[in-house]
Amino acid sequence: MNQTTSIYCESQLLDDDVTLTLIELSHACNAPQELITAWVVEGVLEPAGQQPQEWRFSGAAVRRARVAQHLAQDLEVNTPGVALALDLLERIDALEAQLKRRSR
């Protein structure tokens, strides 16, 4: 029996100069504000501002939050695991970029 899995992916390009509030980020990545706050505490996201009502997240943070949400919701990775996975994914990207530059 063949089974197919369909995955819906929504994408939106954000300029790195764009900033979002906690509420806007919550809507943009479909994650509860409490989870985003936990990500900030864990170091997954680093907003500008001291208090949650002052936080502003960059376009890069939105991309990172969307990946974090995928890891947390779809793969059931806990918050410390999300932080570790994102750090490792960034290191892989950096190493791949280095290899591309060296192979030119």
TIZAVEX-745863 format. One record per residue (C-alpha): residue in one letter; x, y, z; residue number from 1. Coordinates in Angstrom, 3 decimals. Example, Ala and Ser with C-alpha at 12.3 -4.5 7.8 and 13.67 -1.06 7.14 Angstrom:
<tivexs>
<tivex rest="A" u="12.300" v="-4.500" w="7.800" nr="1"/>
<tivex rest="S" u="13.670" v="-1.060" w="7.140" nr="2"/>
</tivexs>
This chain:
<tivexs>
<tivex rest="M" u="0.000" v="0.000" w="0.000" nr="1"/>
<tivex rest="N" u="1.471" v="3.328" w="-1.076" nr="2"/>
<tivex rest="Q" u="0.908" v="6.302" w="1.147" nr="3"/>
<tivex rest="T" u="1.656" v="9.870" w="0.266" nr="4"/>
<tivex rest="T" u="2.224" v="12.659" w="2.679" nr="5"/>
<tivex rest="S" u="1.460" v="16.201" w="1.686" nr="6"/>
<tivex rest="I" u="3.143" v="19.071" w="3.448" nr="7"/>
<tivex rest="Y" u="1.841" v="22.603" w="3.102" nr="8"/>
<tivex rest="C" u="4.525" v="25.207" w="3.378" nr="9"/>
<tivex rest="E" u="3.806" v="28.906" w="3.524" nr="10"/>
<tivex rest="S" u="6.631" v="31.282" w="2.807" nr="11"/>
<tivex rest="Q" u="6.967" v="34.994" w="3.197" nr="12"/>
<tivex rest="L" u="10.039" v="37.042" w="2.430" nr="13"/>
<tivex rest="L" u="10.913" v="39.497" w="5.155" nr="14"/>
<tivex rest="D" u="13.461" v="42.234" w="4.934" nr="15"/>
<tivex rest="D" u="16.028" v="42.049" w="7.722" nr="16"/>
<tivex rest="D" u="15.166" v="45.676" w="8.525" nr="17"/>
<tivex rest="V" u="11.576" v="44.684" w="9.399" nr="18"/>
<tivex rest="T" u="10.864" v="44.233" w="13.086" nr="19"/>
<tivex rest="L" u="7.956" v="42.437" w="14.705" nr="20"/>
<tivex rest="T" u="6.500" v="42.573" w="18.201" nr="21"/>
<tivex rest="L" u="5.985" v="39.459" w="20.301" nr="22"/>
<tivex rest="I" u="2.340" v="39.299" w="19.209" nr="23"/>
<tivex rest="E" u="3.241" v="39.744" w="15.532" nr="24"/>
<tivex rest="L" u="5.934" v="37.074" w="15.760" nr="25"/>
<tivex rest="S" u="3.473" v="34.743" w="17.453" nr="26"/>
<tivex rest="H" u="1.125" v="35.134" w="14.486" nr="27"/>
<tivex rest="A" u="3.922" v="34.951" w="11.900" nr="28"/>
<tivex rest="C" u="5.245" v="31.600" w="13.117" nr="29"/>
<tivex rest="N" u="1.992" v="30.228" w="14.569" nr="30"/>
<tivex rest="A" u="3.508" v="29.762" w="18.013" nr="31"/>
<tivex rest="P" u="2.034" v="30.764" w="21.372" nr="32"/>
<tivex rest="Q" u="3.587" v="33.818" w="23.004" nr="33"/>
<tivex rest="E" u="4.540" v="31.688" w="26.018" nr="34"/>
<tivex rest="L" u="6.595" v="29.399" w="23.783" nr="35"/>
<tivex rest="I" u="8.352" v="32.343" w="22.145" nr="36"/>
<tivex rest="T" u="9.129" v="33.695" w="25.612" nr="37"/>
<tivex rest="A" u="10.637" v="30.303" w="26.531" nr="38"/>
<tivex rest="W" u="12.741" v="30.450" w="23.355" nr="39"/>
<tivex rest="V" u="14.022" v="33.884" w="24.365" nr="40"/>
<tivex rest="V" u="14.911" v="32.599" w="27.848" nr="41"/>
<tivex rest="E" u="16.689" v="29.592" w="26.296" nr="42"/>
<tivex rest="G" u="18.599" v="31.810" w="23.835" nr="43"/>
<tivex rest="V" u="16.851" v="30.553" w="20.699" nr="44"/>
<tivex rest="L" u="15.758" v="34.114" w="19.906" nr="45"/>
<tivex rest="E" u="17.425" v="37.384" w="20.898" nr="46"/>
<tivex rest="P" u="15.012" v="40.301" w="20.631" nr="47"/>
<tivex rest="A" u="15.849" v="43.949" w="20.996" nr="48"/>
<tivex rest="G" u="14.264" v="45.419" w="24.126" nr="49"/>
<tivex rest="Q" u="14.235" v="44.461" w="27.787" nr="50"/>
<tivex rest="Q" u="10.643" v="43.471" w="28.547" nr="51"/>
<tivex rest="P" u="8.301" v="41.309" w="26.439" nr="52"/>
<tivex rest="Q" u="6.119" v="44.315" w="25.584" nr="53"/>
<tivex rest="E" u="9.263" v="46.098" w="24.286" nr="54"/>
<tivex rest="W" u="10.692" v="43.144" w="22.349" nr="55"/>
<tivex rest="R" u="11.302" v="43.578" w="18.632" nr="56"/>
<tivex rest="F" u="12.298" v="40.654" w="16.458" nr="57"/>
<tivex rest="S" u="14.183" v="40.940" w="13.157" nr="58"/>
<tivex rest="G" u="13.358" v="39.209" w="9.895" nr="59"/>
<tivex rest="A" u="16.111" v="36.684" w="10.662" nr="60"/>
<tivex rest="A" u="14.449" v="35.948" w="14.015" nr="61"/>
<tivex rest="V" u="11.182" v="35.241" w="12.197" nr="62"/>
<tivex rest="R" u="12.888" v="32.650" w="10.012" nr="63"/>
<tivex rest="R" u="14.555" v="31.126" w="13.073" nr="64"/>
<tivex rest="A" u="11.242" v="31.085" w="14.988" nr="65"/>
<tivex rest="R" u="9.507" v="29.290" w="12.124" nr="66"/>
<tivex rest="V" u="12.145" v="26.563" w="12.127" nr="67"/>
<tivex rest="A" u="11.906" v="26.395" w="15.922" nr="68"/>
<tivex rest="Q" u="8.141" v="26.008" w="15.671" nr="69"/>
<tivex rest="H" u="8.544" v="23.190" w="13.160" nr="70"/>
<tivex rest="L" u="10.992" v="21.407" w="15.451" nr="71"/>
<tivex rest="A" u="8.787" v="21.907" w="18.508" nr="72"/>
<tivex rest="Q" u="5.406" v="21.114" w="17.004" nr="73"/>
<tivex rest="D" u="6.028" v="18.630" w="14.216" nr="74"/>
<tivex rest="L" u="9.071" v="16.839" w="15.619" nr="75"/>
<tivex rest="E" u="8.203" v="17.283" w="19.311" nr="76"/>
<tivex rest="V" u="11.633" v="18.648" w="20.217" nr="77"/>
<tivex rest="N" u="11.773" v="20.335" w="23.635" nr="78"/>
<tivex rest="T" u="12.997" v="23.917" w="24.057" nr="79"/>
<tivex rest="P" u="16.635" v="23.088" w="24.951" nr="80"/>
<tivex rest="G" u="16.675" v="20.647" w="22.024" nr="81"/>
<tivex rest="V" u="15.362" v="23.345" w="19.699" nr="82"/>
<tivex rest="A" u="18.176" v="25.658" w="20.791" nr="83"/>
<tivex rest="L" u="20.779" v="22.954" w="20.170" nr="84"/>
<tivex rest="A" u="19.301" v="21.905" w="16.818" nr="85"/>
<tivex rest="L" u="19.198" v="25.487" w="15.535" nr="86"/>
<tivex rest="D" u="22.791" v="26.108" w="16.589" nr="87"/>
<tivex rest="L" u="23.903" v="22.931" w="14.827" nr="88"/>
<tivex rest="L" u="21.930" v="23.800" w="11.685" nr="89"/>
<tivex rest="E" u="23.602" v="27.219" w="11.597" nr="90"/>
<tivex rest="R" u="27.035" v="25.618" w="11.977" nr="91"/>
<tivex rest="I" u="26.262" v="23.247" w="9.115" nr="92"/>
<tivex rest="D" u="25.200" v="26.188" w="6.934" nr="93"/>
<tivex rest="A" u="28.410" v="28.048" w="7.782" nr="94"/>
<tivex rest="L" u="30.557" v="25.011" w="6.978" nr="95"/>
<tivex rest="E" u="28.739" v="24.449" w="3.691" nr="96"/>
<tivex rest="A" u="29.295" v="28.096" w="2.764" nr="97"/>
<tivex rest="Q" u="33.006" v="27.711" w="3.561" nr="98"/>
<tivex rest="L" u="33.235" v="24.630" w="1.348" nr="99"/>
<tivex rest="K" u="31.541" v="26.449" w="-1.521" nr="100"/>
<tivex rest="R" u="33.982" v="29.360" w="-1.252" nr="101"/>
<tivex rest="R" u="36.978" v="27.011" w="-1.203" nr="102"/>
<tivex rest="S" u="35.780" v="24.974" w="-4.177" nr="103"/>
<tivex rest="R" u="35.484" v="28.022" w="-6.462" nr="104"/>
</tivexs>
